[in-house]
Amino acid sequence: MAPKSQKQKSSGGQKNPKRDKTKQALPDSEEREPINMESMGHPEIYPLVLTTQTQEILNCRIDKDITDEKPYILIKKEDILADFQNRGAVSDFYPVRKVIQEYPGDELLVVYDKDFRYGLNFYLIGTEEGKENYLNPPEVPEEQEEYKEHTPEDVYVYKPPISKPWVSLGSEKEIEEESVKESTKQITYMISRKRSEFGAPIKFSDQNASSVKDAYIECTAYPDRHFTLKQLEKDVGIQGVPKIKDTSTQTRWTYPKNAITQYYPRELSEEEKETFGQSKSLSDFLNNTSISVEIALQQNEIMNTFIDDWKCLAEEESTFGDKTDTHLKEYQSFTDLHTLTEKMVTSVSWHPTIYGLIAVSVAVRLSLEERVHFSGKLLLQPSLILFWSFSDPIHPQLMLESPDDIFCFKFCPSDPNIIAGGCINGQIVMWDITAHADRIENIKTGGSRRKKVTLKPMFLLEPDSNKEAMYIRHCAVSSIENGHKKVITDIHWLPDTFEINRLGAVFENRNGICCQLVTCSADCTICFWDIRPQKALIQQPIEKKKEEHIEIPFDVPSTFLHLDLSWKPLTKIRLSKGETSLDHCPTKISLSEGDLLYKAQDKILAQSKAVKAGEMNPYHNLEGGLANHLKPIEDFCTKFFVGTEEGGVIYTDWKMERDPETGRLMTKKPVSLYTVHDGAVHTVQRSPFYQDIILTIGGWNVAIWKEGVMTGPLLQSSCAPKRYTAGHWSLTRPGVFYIGREDGYVDIWDLLEKTHEPSLSQNICITMITYIKPWTFSAKQQFIAIADYYGTLHILEIPWTLSHPSTNEVSSINYYFEREVKHLEYVEQRKKIREQEKKEMELELEKKKVKTYQKSKEQLEAELKLDYESYLELEKNTLVNLGFIKVKETISFVDL
Amino acid sequence: MTEWTNEPGLCPLRSSGPRPAGLGAQAEVEETLKRIQSHKGVIGTMVVNAEGIPIRTTLDNSTTVQYAGLLHQLTVKARSTVRDIDPQNDLTFLRIRSKKHEIMVAPDKEYLLIVIQNPCE
C-alpha cells in the first residue's frame, strides 16, 4: 500500500495544473492532494483502498454489506471524521481527507470497484452531482437506442430546395478586381467635308510620308535608362490537369501452349424465324427501309459513280513500236545445209527456259512407196532433232539422234532436259540431255569466242568444241511389239498434278514431276505411257534381256535404261467407230488440263531452282515414287478432244469401263463426234486463256468449240481458197490465232475484228507451212516460229499490236463466245420451231387437198341435177307437142 | 417524286397492283424481300435481328452467318461513331463499296436489312 500511495502522491503533483471547477483551492505543496480520475473523464471519482479493518469499522465489508447488487455504501461524514481522529494518518480515508472535509452533503458514496477499474478496490465519489448521477443514471442511452430503431422505417421524403437569399462571402470583390473597365472616356472625332463638296468626284493620290516634311509627326520609342519597371506580380491562369502516365509490362512466357477455341454461330430455329416473320414490327421495318434501299439499288443500276472515266479513256500508254505496223517481221531463219536428202520440218518446239533456243524435228520428204524404195539409203542417214540458237544460224547446237524420223516431240515440262518424241515407226524415243545442259545454256558466248579464233593463224586453229555439233543418242525407245504399229501423230506429257492407272482412273501425283505420256497414232489407238519402272514387269523380261543384250555406249545416260526396248504402254484406247466400219484415226489430241503454255516457263524455273538447290534430279530417281499409295482425285474431267484424219472432232473419255458381257476393260463410247472439216484435222488446241475453248483446224476451214456445248462449233469458218496446214493460238491475245496455208501464207485471224475471214494475210515462204509455234520471251519480244515443207525454219517477230492485248480483251472475247453459245441455243430452238411449223404446214396442205376433192364432187352432183331437170322439161315438152299429154292450161278468165 | 421509266432493270419504287386486304404481315414481308431481290445485280438479301442472328436470307447458311456477324459489328461501330460526334445524329444508311460488289445496310432499332449488289459494269 505504501508504494502505491507514494505513486499517487507523485502523480498527483503533476496533475495539479489540470484541476477544474470542482477544486477551487490552489494546490499547496505541503498538502497532499487526492488523485481523482479526471484523466478518465470522471473528476469526481477518487480511488481508495479500504482495508478489512476499515471495512469493519465502517460497515462496508465486502460480500456482507457490499454485494453485487448494491456495490456501494453511503457512509456518514461524521463516521469518517471520527475515524480520522481515531486512527489519524493510518486511516484509509486520509488521502481524500480534504475532499471529505469539504463535502457538502452528509453522506458520502463509496463504491466497491470489483474490477479495479480505477486502480483500487474502492472509490469515493466526491461530489453530490456524481452521487446523484451514480444513483440515478440518466436515461439518455436508452432513449438513444429506441430512437435508432425507429429511423430505418422512415420513408425518405423529397424536399425540394428552397431558394435562400444570396449571402455575400466576398466573391464579388474579386470579380470587380478582375474585370476590365475603361478608365477614361473615349475621345471621338468626327471628320466631314464641306457641305458644298458632298457628292463631288473624289481624287485620291499616293504620297510617300518621308518625302514631305510636315506630313506626319512621329514619337519614336526609346529605351529610358532611368526608369525600369520590374514585374513583381504576375497573374496567370492555371488549370489543374490530371496527370496521365502510360506504363506497360511484359510478362515472361515460359512455354508456348496450344489453345484451341471451337465455336459455332448462334442461329434461330425455324419456329422462331416463323414468329419473326409474322411479327408486325418486321413488316413495318421492311416497309420503312425498303424505300431507301431501293433508291440505293437504283442509283447503282443507273450509273457507276466510281468509274474513273479519265483512266478508262486512255489505252495502254507504254506502246512499244509503231501502232500501225501489223506485219510479222522476219528475224531469222534456220536451214540445215549439211543434209543430203531433202527434208521437211515436222515439229517445232521452243526450249522452255533458255532464250533463243528452238528445237526442230525433220523428216524426209518421201511418200511411203519412195521410202520403201530408198530404204537402204535412208538407213545410213540419221534422223535428227536439231537445236538451233539465235546466235548461230548455220550450225545447230545439238543434234539428237533417233532410230527413225520423228513426227512429233515435246520437252518435259518439269525438266527441260528430257525430251520425248514419237517416231514414224510407232516407237517413242526418249532423250536425256542433262549432260549437255551447260553447253546449250551458255550459247551466247559462242559467237564471241569464234571471233577470237579467227584472229589466230590457221595452223593453230583447234577444233572448237562449240562449233562441232554433238550427236546425242537416244536413251530409250519403247517396245516395238507392244506399242503403236503406225506413225505416232501426237505426243503429250501429262501434267504433274495427276497421274492415271490402268483403268484410267485419276490419282494425285506425289512426285511433283511429269511422269506420264499420252500418244496417239495412225493405228487408231491412244496410249498412255509411264516412264517409271513397272515393278510387275521386272520378273518377266529377265530372260528376254539376256537375249537382247545390246551394248549401250558409255556416253548415254542411264536414266531410262529400265524402259529401253521393253517399254509397254499403261493403257490403250481404241477409237472404234463400231463393228463394221473402220476406226477413227486420231491425228491430234487435247487434254483438259493440258498445255498451259504461258505458265510453263515460271513453273520450270521454279522447279529447276529447286533441283539445283539440294536434291538429286527426280528423274534419276524414278523408282522412289512408285510405292506410295496414292489418293484418287474425284471430279476430274477425263474427257478430251481428238481430231481425226477424216476431219472429225471427237469428244471422248479415257476412263475404261468393264464390259458386262466379257468382263474385259473397254473404252467408253465417245460423247460426241462432229465432222466439220474437209480434210485431216492437224490442230486441236485449247486456248491459253479459256480452259474450255478449243480450236480445230483441218482441211479448208477452222472451227472453234466450247467444251460442254454439244450442239456444234461456236464458230465455223467458210471454205478458204487454200488448204490450211498449220495453226496455233496466240499466246497473249485471246482472240487471235495464226493459220498457215499450203501456199506459204500465214493468215492471222482476229476475232474482235472479223470473224468471217482473216484480218491479215502475209507471205512467209514459197511452200507449204507445216508448223507454227509462237513463243513469248518478254513483254516486248514475241517470236513466232514457222516451219515449212522445204526444211526451213523461219523466226518472225510479232508486232506490238498482235502481241499486246487491249484492255478488257479477255472479257470481250469471253462475251463473244457466250453470245455464240446463246446463238447456237437459239438456232436449236428455231430448228424446233421450224420443224413444228413444217409439220403444221404439211397438215394444212393435206387438209387443202381433201377440201378441193370434196368440192368438185358436190359440183358434179349439182350439175347432174340440173341436167336431169332440164331433161325432164324436154321430155315434157316433147310429149305435149306429140299430143300425148294434155296440158291443162289454166286460161285466164280474161280470155274466156 | 421523280418517275422512273420502266426500262429493263429498273422497277418502280412501289409495287403495282392491288394487294388483297386479307394477307397477313408475313406475306407482306415476303413480297418486299422478293421485290428487293429481283433488282438487277442483287446477289443476296438478308434480315438480321438486333443481336446479329439472321432471320431471313437468300444466301447459304455459312455465308449468311458470316455476313450477319461482321456487318452487325460494323453497324454498331458506325452508329456509335456518328453519335459520338453529334449525339443528336443517328445512322440511317451504310454503304460499303468494294471492288467486286456493294454491300448496303439499312439499320433500325431492332433489325438490320443487308443487301449485296453487283453494280452494273
HADDOCK unambig.tbl for C-alpha pairs under 7 A between the chains (distance, minus, plus):
assign (segid A and resid 265 and name CA) (segid B and resid 65 and name CA) 6.94 0.50 0.50
assign (segid A and resid 266 and name CA) (segid B and resid 53 and name CA) 6.54 0.50 0.50
assign (segid A and resid 267 and name CA) (segid B and resid 53 and name CA) 5.94 0.50 0.50
assign (segid A and resid 268 and name CA) (segid B and resid 53 and name CA) 6.91 0.50 0.50
assign (segid A and resid 273 and name CA) (segid B and resid 55 and name CA) 5.59 0.50 0.50
assign (segid A and resid 277 and name CA) (segid B and resid 26 and name CA) 5.41 0.50 0.50
assign (segid A and resid 278 and name CA) (segid B and resid 25 and name CA) 5.56 0.50 0.50
assign (segid A and resid 278 and name CA) (segid B and resid 26 and name CA) 4.60 0.50 0.50
assign (segid A and resid 279 and name CA) (segid B and resid 25 and name CA) 6.75 0.50 0.50
assign (segid A and resid 280 and name CA) (segid B and resid 25 and name CA) 5.90 0.50 0.50
assign (segid A and resid 283 and name CA) (segid B and resid 25 and name CA) 5.95 0.50 0.50
assign (segid A and resid 283 and name CA) (segid B and resid 28 and name CA) 6.58 0.50 0.50
assign (segid A and resid 283 and name CA) (segid B and resid 29 and name CA) 5.31 0.50 0.50
assign (segid A and resid 286 and name CA) (segid B and resid 29 and name CA) 6.92 0.50 0.50
assign (segid A and resid 289 and name CA) (segid B and resid 106 and name CA) 6.30 0.50 0.50
assign (segid A and resid 294 and name CA) (segid B and resid 13 and name CA) 6.86 0.50 0.50
assign (segid A and resid 294 and name CA) (segid B and resid 36 and name CA) 6.93 0.50 0.50
assign (segid A and resid 298 and name CA) (segid B and resid 10 and name CA) 6.85 0.50 0.50
assign (segid A and resid 300 and name CA) (segid B and resid 119 and name CA) 5.43 0.50 0.50
assign (segid A and resid 301 and name CA) (segid B and resid 119 and name CA) 6.26 0.50 0.50
assign (segid A and resid 301 and name CA) (segid B and resid 120 and name CA) 5.93 0.50 0.50
assign (segid A and resid 304 and name CA) (segid B and resid 119 and name CA) 6.84 0.50 0.50
assign (segid A and resid 304 and name CA) (segid B and resid 120 and name CA) 6.98 0.50 0.50
